[in-house]
Amino acid sequence: MIQVYVNRGMWIAECECRHAVALAPCGEGVEGVDWPADTERLHCVCSRGVQAVQWPSQRAAIERVLVRRPVENRNWRPHETIADLRLENAAHHSELVA
């Protein structure tokens, strides 16, 4: 199963072969990006074929914290907690946008 992460305001699924797909925006959409209809599976070009995607159980809470940041600073990895994200926001309070 592939765990998703957030990079520059986009939820990303990345196969072991390093093929990555942007699944959904984190916050407002990114102009010019066509989001896939199926966000539960990664259809990879490698020999692994179709793989299940695991979304974090606290997706909405993660997005609420990240949406306050400029898009280029909306990043999250599965090892980070909501508390970690809040501490980062507090450390960069003057840069928050929302």
RANOR-V966713 format. One record per residue. N is the residue number from 1. RES is the residue in one letter. BURIAL is I if it has 9 or more other C-alpha atoms within 8 Angstrom, else O. Layout:
n:res:burial
N:RES:BURIAL
N:RES:BURIAL
This chain:
n:res:burial
1:M:O
2:I:I
3:Q:I
4:V:I
5:Y:I
6:V:I
7:N:I
8:R:I
9:G:I
10:M:I
11:W:I
12:I:I
13:A:I
14:E:I
15:C:I
16:E:O
17:C:O
18:R:O
19:H:I
20:A:O
21:V:O
22:A:I
23:L:I
24:A:I
25:P:I
26:C:I
27:G:O
28:E:O
29:G:O
30:V:O
31:E:O
32:G:O
33:V:O
34:D:O
35:W:O
36:P:O
37:A:O
38:D:O
39:T:I
40:E:O
41:R:I
42:L:I
43:H:O
44:C:I
45:V:O
46:C:O
47:S:O
48:R:O
49:G:O
50:V:O
51:Q:I
52:A:I
53:V:I
54:Q:I
55:W:O
56:P:O
57:S:O
58:Q:O
59:R:O
60:A:O
61:A:O
62:I:I
63:E:I
64:R:O
65:V:I
66:L:I
67:V:I
68:R:I
69:R:I
70:P:I
71:V:O
72:E:I
73:N:O
74:R:I
75:N:I
76:W:I
77:R:O
78:P:I
79:H:O
80:E:O
81:T:O
82:I:I
83:A:O
84:D:O
85:L:I
86:R:I
87:L:O
88:E:O
89:N:I
90:A:O
91:A:O
92:H:O
93:H:O
94:S:O
95:E:O
96:L:I
97:V:O
98:A:O
